[in-house]
Amino acid sequence: MCEAFININSLCFIYYRVSFMNNQKQQKPTLTGQRFKTRKRDEKERFDPTQFQESIVQGLNQTGTDLEAVAKFLDASGAKLDYRRYAETLFDILVAGGMLAPGGTLSDDMTRTEFCLFTAQEDLETMQAYAQVFNKLIRRYKYLEKGFEEEIKKLLLFLKGFTESERNKLAMLTGILLANGNISASILNSLYNENLVKEGVSAAFAVKLFKSWINEKDINSVAGSLRKVGMDNRLMELFPANKRSCEHFSKYFTDAGLKELSDFARNQQSIGARKELQKELQEMMANSEPQKEIIAFTREEMKKAGLSEQTMISIIWTSVMSSVEWNKKEELVTEQAIKLLKQYSPLLKAFTSQGLSELSLLLKIQEYCYDNIHFMKAFQKIVVLLYKADVLSEEAILKWYTEAHVSKGKSVFLEQMKKFVEWLKNAEEESESEEEEAD
């Protein structure tokens, strides 16, 4: 028994010894404190922009105001210097002469140059030449595109830290870059910064920017770029909330020589009001509110927004036709349309007191029936219904038939209306004949 006890002890001793040795083998090496510090120091040196800045500043000082030489220097330097890593530093120097600290002030502890955008002459021609320098640089080194756009966004946020002359130069340059497609209009988001708006910096900057942008292109191009990034309806936000009106915007930019921008903003405001009005009308119809109330509400909103009756009848037509879900079968959709339009004929009649309004409605019907293929055969029935409901007059229908129609589905719709138009003409001739006899 004593012998068995000794064997057990021996086995335990062997087991624990093997386990200990295995644990020793599995231990992984760890980094020492000294090595960690070395790596951190190396990393700091690797990202230090001092040497990069000195190289760029030295090159700019040598080229001076010769922007062709500047463009060539920057092109050649890209092969030797790390533009990808130091893009922000590079653009800071080209714009302000040195690295910018938060807020827009120049860092005191680094070399600067007097040959940069902010020290250049304040005129459009000089800014166009600077835009070419940036354009050539980014075309040569495509990877700088994103960094350049981020730089412009940052510079716009720093506007308060710059002088008025520096802001003017930056505004003109930005307008030219936007016109040339070097940057996206989304950078204008930076101008909606609360402090910049409150102090009037954003609006003043926008005047110079839009002037140079429109000078390079035209208002239609500007409008297209703004729409592309959803900025077309945000121009009012350049002003504080208490001045954010169409009248104030119009006066400010018209007085600054930008009437086309003021007209564009007014038009956008009108479009926004129309969309909102259409939405409200559809809700009233969905809630089956009395037509007298809908008419009164519409007249009031029409007056507020300064809308013409022709514009209003188009909105009403769209609202009525959007208020239901249409049957997909052609033979049923006509019945459904006739029933709906019969119901809302008093509303349509209330806003067709002028011949031009009747023609506007006829053109809307024509376009709608053409754009919605299930309604192609319904056109004549809709027009006849509205004629009987005294919404459309025979004069308006005849004018539409002979000269005022549009090309959409022209042959189909004119053919549909042929017999009814002939009937109208005969009725008109008979009426004239009766009048003559009476005389």
C-alpha positions as CSV (number, residue, x, y, z in Angstrom):
1,M,0.0,0.0,0.0
2,C,2.9,2.3,0.9
3,E,4.4,1.5,-2.5
4,A,1.1,2.4,-4.3
5,F,1.1,5.8,-2.5
6,I,4.6,6.5,-3.7
7,N,3.6,5.7,-7.3
8,I,0.7,8.1,-7.1
9,N,2.9,10.9,-5.8
10,S,5.3,10.3,-8.6
11,L,2.6,10.5,-11.2
12,C,1.3,13.8,-9.7
13,F,4.8,15.2,-9.7
14,I,5.3,14.3,-13.4
15,Y,1.9,15.7,-14.4
16,Y,2.5,19.0,-12.8
17,R,6.0,19.3,-14.2
18,V,4.8,18.6,-17.8
19,S,1.9,21.2,-17.4
20,F,4.4,23.8,-16.1
21,M,6.7,23.2,-19.1
22,N,3.8,23.5,-21.5
23,N,2.7,26.8,-20.0
24,Q,6.2,28.1,-20.3
25,K,6.3,27.2,-24.1
26,Q,2.9,28.9,-24.7
27,Q,3.9,32.3,-23.3
28,K,4.0,34.9,-26.1
29,P,6.7,37.6,-26.2
30,T,5.5,41.1,-25.2
31,L,6.7,44.5,-26.3
32,T,9.0,46.2,-23.8
33,G,8.3,49.7,-22.7
34,Q,11.5,51.0,-24.4
35,R,10.4,49.6,-27.8
36,F,6.9,51.1,-27.5
37,K,8.4,54.5,-27.0
38,T,10.8,54.1,-29.9
39,R,7.9,53.3,-32.3
40,K,5.9,56.3,-31.0
41,R,8.8,58.7,-31.5
42,D,9.4,57.3,-35.1
43,E,5.7,57.8,-35.9
44,K,5.7,61.4,-34.7
45,E,8.8,62.2,-36.9
46,R,7.1,60.6,-39.9
47,F,4.1,62.8,-39.7
48,D,5.9,66.1,-38.9
49,P,5.0,68.6,-41.7
50,T,7.8,71.0,-40.9
51,Q,10.2,69.8,-43.6
52,F,7.3,69.5,-46.1
53,Q,6.3,73.1,-45.4
54,E,9.8,74.5,-45.7
55,S,10.2,72.8,-49.1
56,I,6.9,74.2,-50.4
57,V,7.6,77.7,-49.0
58,Q,11.1,77.8,-50.4
59,G,9.8,76.8,-53.9
60,L,7.0,79.5,-53.8
61,N,9.5,82.2,-52.7
62,Q,11.7,81.3,-55.7
63,T,8.9,81.3,-58.2
64,G,7.3,84.5,-56.7
65,T,4.2,85.8,-58.5
66,D,4.8,83.8,-61.7
67,L,1.9,81.5,-61.5
68,E,3.0,79.4,-64.5
69,A,6.3,78.7,-62.7
70,V,4.3,77.9,-59.5
71,A,2.2,75.3,-61.4
72,K,5.4,73.7,-62.8
73,F,7.0,73.7,-59.4
74,L,4.0,72.0,-57.8
75,D,3.8,69.5,-60.6
76,A,7.5,68.5,-60.2
77,S,7.4,68.5,-56.4
78,G,4.6,66.0,-56.3
79,A,7.1,63.3,-57.3
80,K,9.5,64.1,-54.4
81,L,7.1,65.3,-51.6
82,D,4.3,63.4,-50.0
83,Y,1.3,65.4,-51.2
84,R,-1.1,62.6,-50.1
85,R,0.0,62.8,-46.4
86,Y,0.4,66.6,-46.3
87,A,-2.5,67.7,-48.5
88,E,-4.0,70.0,-45.9
89,T,-0.6,71.7,-45.3
90,L,-0.1,72.1,-49.0
91,F,-3.4,73.9,-49.5
92,D,-3.1,76.0,-46.4
93,I,0.2,77.4,-47.8
94,L,-1.1,78.0,-51.3
95,V,-4.1,79.9,-49.9
96,A,-2.8,81.6,-46.7
97,G,1.0,81.4,-46.9
98,G,1.4,78.9,-44.1
99,M,-0.3,76.4,-41.9
100,L,-3.6,77.6,-40.4
101,A,-4.4,77.1,-36.7
102,P,-8.1,76.6,-35.7
103,G,-10.1,79.8,-36.4
104,G,-8.0,80.8,-39.4
105,T,-4.9,82.4,-37.9
106,L,-1.5,81.5,-39.2
107,S,0.8,79.3,-37.0
108,D,3.6,81.4,-35.6
109,D,6.2,78.7,-35.2
110,M,6.5,77.8,-38.9
111,T,8.0,79.3,-42.1
112,R,5.6,81.3,-44.3
113,T,5.6,82.7,-47.8
114,E,4.3,86.0,-49.1
115,F,3.4,84.4,-52.4
116,C,-0.1,83.0,-51.9
117,L,-3.8,83.6,-52.7
118,F,-4.4,85.9,-49.7
119,T,-1.5,88.3,-50.7
120,A,-2.4,88.3,-54.4
121,Q,-4.2,91.2,-56.2
122,E,-7.9,91.3,-55.5
123,D,-9.4,91.1,-59.0
124,L,-11.2,88.4,-61.0
125,E,-8.5,87.9,-63.5
126,T,-5.9,87.1,-60.8
127,M,-8.3,84.7,-59.1
128,Q,-8.9,82.9,-62.4
129,A,-5.2,82.5,-62.8
130,Y,-5.0,81.0,-59.2
131,A,-7.9,78.7,-60.1
132,Q,-5.9,77.4,-63.0
133,V,-3.0,76.6,-60.6
134,F,-5.3,74.5,-58.4
135,N,-7.0,72.9,-61.5
136,K,-3.6,71.8,-62.9
137,L,-2.4,70.4,-59.6
138,I,-5.6,68.4,-59.0
139,R,-5.7,67.1,-62.6
140,R,-2.1,65.9,-62.2
141,Y,-2.6,64.4,-58.8
142,K,-6.3,63.1,-58.8
143,Y,-6.0,61.8,-55.2
144,L,-6.0,65.5,-54.0
145,E,-9.6,66.1,-55.1
146,K,-11.2,65.0,-51.8
147,G,-8.6,66.8,-49.7
148,F,-9.1,70.0,-51.7
149,E,-12.8,70.0,-51.2
150,E,-12.4,69.4,-47.5
151,E,-9.9,72.3,-47.4
152,I,-12.5,74.7,-49.0
153,K,-15.1,73.6,-46.5
154,K,-12.6,74.3,-43.6
155,L,-11.7,77.7,-45.1
156,L,-15.3,78.7,-45.2
157,L,-15.7,77.9,-41.5
158,F,-12.7,80.1,-40.8
159,L,-14.0,83.1,-42.6
160,K,-14.3,85.3,-39.5
161,G,-10.5,84.8,-39.0
162,F,-9.7,86.4,-42.4
163,T,-9.7,90.0,-43.4
164,E,-12.4,91.3,-45.7
165,S,-10.0,91.4,-48.7
166,E,-9.0,87.8,-48.0
167,R,-12.6,86.7,-47.8
168,N,-13.3,88.5,-51.1
169,K,-10.4,86.6,-52.9
170,L,-11.5,83.3,-51.4
171,A,-15.1,83.9,-52.5
172,M,-14.1,84.8,-56.1
173,L,-11.8,81.7,-56.3
174,T,-14.6,79.4,-54.8
175,G,-17.1,80.7,-57.4
176,I,-14.7,80.0,-60.3
177,L,-13.9,76.5,-58.9
178,L,-17.6,75.8,-58.6
179,A,-18.2,76.9,-62.2
180,N,-15.3,74.7,-63.4
181,G,-16.6,71.7,-61.5
182,N,-13.4,71.4,-59.4
183,I,-15.5,71.3,-56.2
184,S,-19.2,70.4,-55.4
185,A,-21.8,72.9,-54.4
186,S,-22.2,70.9,-51.2
187,I,-19.3,72.9,-49.8
188,L,-21.8,75.8,-49.3
189,N,-23.1,73.9,-46.3
190,S,-20.2,75.5,-44.4
191,L,-21.8,79.0,-45.0
192,Y,-24.8,78.0,-42.9
193,N,-22.7,78.0,-39.8
194,E,-24.8,79.9,-37.2
195,N,-22.1,82.5,-36.2
196,L,-21.2,83.3,-39.8
197,V,-24.9,83.8,-40.7
198,K,-25.6,85.8,-37.6
199,E,-22.8,88.3,-38.3
200,G,-23.7,88.7,-41.9
201,V,-20.4,87.1,-43.1
202,S,-22.2,84.3,-45.1
203,A,-24.4,86.7,-47.1
204,A,-21.6,89.1,-48.0
205,F,-19.3,86.1,-49.0
206,A,-22.2,84.6,-51.1
207,V,-22.5,87.9,-53.1
208,K,-18.8,87.7,-54.3
209,L,-19.0,83.9,-54.8
210,F,-22.2,84.0,-56.9
211,K,-21.0,86.9,-59.0
212,S,-17.8,85.1,-60.0
213,W,-19.7,81.8,-60.5
214,I,-22.4,83.4,-62.8
215,N,-19.6,85.4,-64.6
216,E,-18.0,82.1,-65.5
217,K,-21.2,80.3,-66.4
218,D,-24.9,81.5,-66.1
219,I,-27.7,81.3,-63.7
220,N,-29.1,78.1,-65.3
221,S,-25.8,76.3,-64.7
222,V,-25.7,77.6,-61.1
223,A,-29.3,76.5,-60.5
224,G,-28.5,73.0,-61.9
225,S,-25.5,72.6,-59.6
226,L,-27.5,73.7,-56.5
227,R,-30.4,71.4,-57.3
228,K,-28.0,68.5,-57.8
229,V,-26.9,68.7,-54.1
230,G,-30.3,69.8,-52.7
231,M,-29.1,73.4,-52.0
232,D,-31.6,75.2,-54.3
233,N,-34.2,75.7,-51.5
234,R,-31.7,76.7,-48.8
235,L,-30.4,80.0,-50.0
236,M,-32.7,81.9,-47.5
237,E,-30.6,80.3,-44.7
238,L,-27.8,82.7,-45.6
239,F,-29.7,85.2,-43.4
240,P,-30.6,85.1,-39.7
241,A,-34.1,83.8,-39.0
242,N,-35.6,87.3,-38.5
243,K,-34.4,88.3,-42.0
244,R,-35.2,85.1,-43.8
245,S,-37.9,86.3,-46.2
246,C,-38.2,86.4,-49.9
247,E,-38.5,90.2,-49.9
248,H,-35.2,90.7,-47.9
249,F,-33.3,88.2,-50.0
250,S,-34.5,89.8,-53.2
251,K,-33.6,93.3,-52.1
252,Y,-30.2,92.3,-50.8
253,F,-29.0,90.4,-53.9
254,T,-30.7,92.7,-56.4
255,D,-29.0,95.7,-54.8
256,A,-25.7,93.8,-55.0
257,G,-26.2,93.3,-58.8
258,L,-27.5,89.7,-58.6
259,K,-31.1,90.1,-59.8
260,E,-30.9,86.7,-61.6
261,L,-30.1,85.0,-58.3
262,S,-32.9,86.8,-56.5
263,D,-35.4,85.8,-59.2
264,F,-34.2,82.2,-59.0
265,A,-34.7,82.2,-55.2
266,R,-38.1,83.7,-55.5
267,N,-39.1,81.1,-58.1
268,Q,-37.8,78.3,-55.8
269,Q,-39.8,79.8,-52.9
270,S,-42.9,79.8,-55.1
271,I,-42.3,76.2,-56.1
272,G,-42.0,75.2,-52.4
273,A,-45.2,77.1,-51.6
274,R,-47.0,75.3,-54.5
275,K,-45.8,71.9,-53.3
276,E,-47.0,72.6,-49.8
277,L,-50.3,73.9,-51.0
278,Q,-50.8,70.8,-53.2
279,K,-50.1,68.6,-50.2
280,E,-52.6,70.5,-48.0
281,L,-55.3,70.3,-50.7
282,Q,-54.8,66.5,-51.0
283,E,-55.2,66.1,-47.3
284,M,-58.4,68.2,-47.3
285,M,-59.8,66.0,-50.1
286,A,-58.8,62.8,-48.3
287,N,-60.7,64.1,-45.3
288,S,-63.7,64.8,-47.4
289,E,-63.9,68.5,-46.3
290,P,-66.7,70.6,-47.9
291,Q,-65.7,72.1,-51.2
292,K,-66.7,75.6,-50.0
293,E,-64.0,75.4,-47.3
294,I,-61.5,74.0,-49.8
295,I,-62.3,76.9,-52.2
296,A,-62.0,79.5,-49.4
297,F,-58.7,78.1,-48.2
298,T,-57.3,77.9,-51.7
299,R,-58.2,81.5,-52.5
300,E,-56.5,82.7,-49.3
301,E,-53.3,80.7,-50.0
302,M,-53.3,81.8,-53.6
303,K,-53.3,85.5,-52.5
304,K,-50.6,84.9,-49.8
305,A,-48.2,83.2,-52.3
306,G,-49.0,85.7,-55.1
307,L,-50.0,82.8,-57.5
308,S,-51.9,83.4,-60.7
309,E,-55.2,81.7,-61.5
310,Q,-53.5,79.7,-64.2
311,T,-50.9,78.4,-61.8
312,M,-53.6,77.6,-59.3
313,I,-55.8,75.6,-61.6
314,S,-52.8,73.4,-62.5
315,I,-52.2,72.8,-58.7
316,I,-55.9,71.9,-58.2
317,W,-55.9,69.5,-61.2
318,T,-52.8,67.7,-59.9
319,S,-54.3,67.6,-56.3
320,V,-57.6,66.2,-57.5
321,M,-56.0,63.5,-59.7
322,S,-53.6,62.5,-56.9
323,S,-56.3,62.2,-54.3
324,V,-57.4,58.7,-55.4
325,E,-55.7,55.4,-56.3
326,W,-56.5,54.6,-59.9
327,N,-57.8,51.3,-61.2
328,K,-55.3,49.7,-63.6
329,K,-58.0,48.6,-66.1
330,E,-58.5,51.1,-68.9
331,E,-62.2,50.6,-69.2
332,L,-62.7,51.2,-65.4
333,V,-60.3,54.1,-65.0
334,T,-62.4,56.4,-67.3
335,E,-65.6,55.8,-65.2
336,Q,-63.6,56.5,-62.1
337,A,-62.1,59.7,-63.5
338,I,-65.5,61.0,-64.7
339,K,-67.1,60.3,-61.3
340,L,-64.2,62.1,-59.5
341,L,-64.1,65.1,-61.8
342,K,-67.9,65.5,-61.6
343,Q,-67.6,65.6,-57.8
344,Y,-64.8,68.3,-57.9
345,S,-66.2,70.3,-60.9
346,P,-67.3,73.2,-58.6
347,L,-63.7,73.5,-57.3
348,L,-62.3,73.5,-60.8
349,K,-65.0,76.1,-61.9
350,A,-64.1,78.4,-59.1
351,F,-60.6,78.8,-60.6
352,T,-61.3,79.0,-64.3
353,S,-62.8,82.5,-64.5
354,Q,-60.3,83.5,-67.2
355,G,-59.8,82.2,-70.7
356,L,-56.1,81.6,-70.0
357,S,-57.0,79.5,-66.9
358,E,-59.3,77.3,-69.1
359,L,-56.5,76.8,-71.6
360,S,-54.1,76.0,-68.8
361,L,-56.5,73.3,-67.5
362,L,-56.9,71.9,-71.0
363,L,-53.1,71.6,-71.4
364,K,-52.8,69.9,-68.0
365,I,-55.5,67.4,-69.0
366,Q,-53.7,66.7,-72.3
367,E,-50.3,66.2,-70.6
368,Y,-51.9,64.0,-67.9
369,C,-53.7,61.7,-70.3
370,Y,-50.5,61.4,-72.4
371,D,-48.2,60.7,-69.4
372,N,-50.7,58.1,-67.9
373,I,-51.3,55.6,-70.6
374,H,-54.6,54.3,-69.1
375,F,-56.1,57.7,-69.7
376,M,-55.3,58.0,-73.4
377,K,-58.9,57.1,-74.4
378,A,-60.5,59.2,-71.6
379,F,-59.4,62.6,-72.9
380,Q,-62.5,63.5,-74.9
381,K,-64.9,62.3,-72.2
382,I,-63.2,64.4,-69.5
383,V,-63.3,67.5,-71.7
384,V,-67.0,67.0,-72.6
385,L,-67.8,66.5,-68.9
386,L,-66.1,69.7,-67.9
387,Y,-67.8,71.6,-70.8
388,K,-71.2,70.4,-69.5
389,A,-70.2,71.4,-66.0
390,D,-69.5,74.9,-67.2
391,V,-65.8,74.6,-66.3
392,L,-64.6,74.8,-69.9
393,S,-66.1,77.1,-72.5
394,E,-66.5,76.4,-76.2
395,E,-64.1,79.3,-77.0
396,A,-61.3,77.7,-74.9
397,I,-61.9,74.2,-76.4
398,L,-61.9,75.6,-80.0
399,K,-58.7,77.6,-79.3
400,W,-57.0,74.6,-77.8
401,Y,-58.1,72.5,-80.9
402,T,-56.9,74.9,-83.5
403,E,-53.7,76.4,-82.1
404,A,-53.1,76.1,-78.4
405,H,-52.5,72.3,-78.0
406,V,-49.1,70.8,-77.2
407,S,-47.4,68.0,-79.1
408,K,-47.9,65.3,-76.5
409,G,-50.5,62.8,-78.0
410,K,-51.6,65.6,-80.4
411,S,-52.8,63.3,-83.2
412,V,-54.7,61.0,-80.9
413,F,-56.4,63.7,-78.9
414,L,-57.3,65.9,-81.9
415,E,-58.9,62.8,-83.5
416,Q,-60.9,62.1,-80.3
417,M,-62.1,65.7,-80.2
418,K,-63.0,66.0,-84.0
419,K,-66.7,65.2,-83.8
420,F,-67.3,67.3,-80.6
421,V,-65.4,70.2,-82.1
422,E,-67.5,70.0,-85.3
423,W,-70.7,70.0,-83.2
424,L,-69.4,73.0,-81.3
425,K,-68.7,74.9,-84.6
426,N,-72.2,74.0,-86.0
427,A,-73.8,75.1,-82.7
428,E,-71.9,78.4,-82.9
429,E,-72.9,79.0,-86.5
430,E,-76.5,78.3,-85.7
431,S,-76.3,80.7,-82.8
432,E,-74.8,83.4,-85.0
433,S,-77.5,82.8,-87.6
434,E,-80.3,83.1,-85.1
435,E,-78.8,86.4,-83.8
436,E,-78.6,87.8,-87.3
437,E,-82.3,86.9,-87.9
438,A,-83.3,88.5,-84.7
439,D,-81.5,91.7,-85.7
